[in-house]
Amino acid sequence: MTDPNPPGDPPRRLGLTGSIGAGKSTVAALLRARGLTVLDADAQARLVTEEPETLARIEATFPGTVRGGVLDRAALSAIAFAAPAQLAELNAIVHPRVRARMTALEQQAAQAGAQWTVQDIPLLFEGGLEASMDAVLVVDAPLELRVARVMERSQLAREEVLARDARQTPAAEKRQRADFVIENSGTVRDLETRVDAALEALGIFQRRV
């Protein structure tokens, strides 16, 4: 591991992102296994959308998406992902609350002595959050492989997966803006090797021997 931050400094931030189906969650699990603190924006978003105040705002903006005090995620997705303006409205409700939760978790990690936190954020570039990161790690894989993965795990039609991918920053642009790119088109062993290489290149860990 690299030299620790000076006492009192906040942890450095490693932004982790990737296009739909790239395998970002798998990389996040490998980073946890290597002792890094991973803060999952998607997990925090799920918690945020269980809060009564958030649910009330979502229902007011997207009527019929909250039933019996529970968010109907399929109904919300069908509405919010139908148009960029509607998705922007949803993000304006959810994202500030998620960022507040992520900040609180980062503070907890600092108190526990973490030198780095991994900020696992699917829409890192779309939200303009890369500027707040000390380094950005992008996970990528060929488009057809990514589409096949999502279709298998989520039972979505190919057209829907492609539509969701098109609403994100293009994979090629993410690669250009990353400090390091992990290719995830091989075996899990291949992926582990590439994760270790990324951590070494970014000065976070030394490669395992």
RAMOFEN-V815847 format. One record per residue. N is the residue number from 1. RES is the residue in one letter. PHI is phi in degrees with one decimal (* if undefined). OMEGA is omega as a letter, one per 20 degrees, with the letter a starting at -180 (999 if undefined). Layout:
n:res:phi:omega
N:RES:PHI:OMEGA
N:RES:PHI:OMEGA
This chain:
n:res:phi:omega
1:M:*:r
2:T:-71.1:r
3:D:-60.4:a
4:P:-67.8:r
5:N:-64.7:r
6:P:-58.1:a
7:P:-53.6:r
8:G:91.7:r
9:D:-75.6:r
10:P:-69.5:r
11:P:-61.9:r
12:R:-71.9:a
13:R:-112.1:r
14:L:-107.8:r
15:G:-77.3:r
16:L:-118.2:a
17:T:-152.1:r
18:G:173.0:r
19:S:-72.0:a
20:I:-55.8:r
21:G:81.6:a
22:A:-73.9:a
23:G:105.9:a
24:K:-59.9:a
25:S:-64.9:r
26:T:-65.1:r
27:V:-64.5:r
28:A:-58.4:r
29:A:-64.1:r
30:L:-66.5:r
31:L:-67.4:r
32:R:-60.5:a
33:A:-63.6:r
34:R:-94.0:r
35:G:91.6:r
36:L:-84.3:r
37:T:-83.0:a
38:V:-108.0:r
39:L:-103.4:a
40:D:-96.1:a
41:A:-64.6:r
42:D:-64.0:r
43:A:-62.6:r
44:Q:-68.5:r
45:A:-64.5:r
46:R:-63.3:r
47:L:-66.8:r
48:V:-60.0:a
49:T:-81.1:r
50:E:-104.5:a
51:E:-78.3:a
52:P:-55.4:a
53:E:-64.0:r
54:T:-65.2:r
55:L:-60.7:r
56:A:-63.8:r
57:R:-68.3:r
58:I:-65.1:a
59:E:-64.5:r
60:A:-66.8:a
61:T:-86.7:a
62:F:-127.3:a
63:P:-54.2:r
64:G:89.7:a
65:T:-97.5:r
66:V:-119.1:a
67:R:-125.6:a
68:G:61.2:r
69:G:77.9:a
70:V:-123.6:a
71:L:-72.7:r
72:D:-87.6:a
73:R:-65.8:r
74:A:-65.2:r
75:A:-65.4:r
76:L:-64.6:r
77:S:-60.7:a
78:A:-61.2:a
79:I:-83.3:a
80:A:-67.0:a
81:F:-86.0:a
82:A:-75.3:a
83:A:-154.2:a
84:P:-56.9:a
85:A:-64.9:a
86:Q:-70.9:r
87:L:-66.1:r
88:A:-63.2:r
89:E:-63.0:r
90:L:-64.0:a
91:N:-61.5:r
92:A:-65.9:r
93:I:-79.5:a
94:V:-87.1:a
95:H:-60.0:r
96:P:-59.8:r
97:R:-69.9:r
98:V:-65.3:a
99:R:-64.6:r
100:A:-63.6:r
101:R:-66.2:r
102:M:-63.6:r
103:T:-63.5:r
104:A:-63.6:r
105:L:-67.2:r
106:E:-63.4:r
107:Q:-64.2:r
108:Q:-63.7:r
109:A:-63.2:r
110:A:-62.5:r
111:Q:-64.5:r
112:A:-84.2:r
113:G:93.2:r
114:A:-65.1:r
115:Q:-90.2:r
116:W:-133.2:r
117:T:-122.6:r
118:V:-92.4:r
119:Q:-97.2:a
120:D:-83.1:a
121:I:-131.2:a
122:P:-55.9:a
123:L:-105.8:a
124:L:-60.6:a
125:F:-71.5:a
126:E:-62.1:r
127:G:-89.8:r
128:G:66.1:a
129:L:-93.5:a
130:E:-62.8:a
131:A:-65.5:a
132:S:-91.5:a
133:M:-100.1:r
134:D:-81.4:r
135:A:-158.8:r
136:V:-125.6:r
137:L:-112.4:r
138:V:-110.9:r
139:V:-99.1:a
140:D:-141.7:r
141:A:-157.4:r
142:P:-57.7:a
143:L:-55.3:a
144:E:-63.7:r
145:L:-68.7:r
146:R:-63.5:r
147:V:-61.5:a
148:A:-62.3:r
149:R:-62.2:a
150:V:-69.2:r
151:M:-60.1:a
152:E:-70.2:a
153:R:-82.9:a
154:S:-113.1:a
155:Q:57.5:r
156:L:-95.0:r
157:A:-71.8:a
158:R:-54.4:a
159:E:-62.1:a
160:E:-69.5:r
161:V:-63.7:r
162:L:-63.6:r
163:A:-65.6:r
164:R:-66.5:r
165:D:-62.2:a
166:A:-67.2:r
167:R:-82.1:r
168:Q:-97.8:r
169:T:-57.2:a
170:P:-55.3:a
171:A:-56.6:a
172:A:-62.5:r
173:E:-69.0:r
174:K:-59.3:r
175:R:-60.6:a
176:Q:-65.9:a
177:R:-91.5:a
178:A:-80.6:r
179:D:-82.2:r
180:F:-153.3:r
181:V:-115.5:r
182:I:-103.5:r
183:E:-83.1:a
184:N:-123.2:a
185:S:-125.0:a
186:G:-119.9:a
187:T:-84.5:r
188:V:-62.6:r
189:R:-61.0:r
190:D:-58.6:a
191:L:-65.4:r
192:E:-59.1:r
193:T:-62.1:a
194:R:-72.2:r
195:V:-62.7:r
196:D:-62.4:r
197:A:-64.4:r
198:A:-63.8:a
199:L:-64.0:r
200:E:-68.2:a
201:A:-62.8:a
202:L:-86.2:r
203:G:75.6:a
204:I:-94.5:r
205:F:-130.5:r
206:Q:-87.0:a
207:R:-60.0:r
208:R:-70.4:r
209:V:-125.7:999
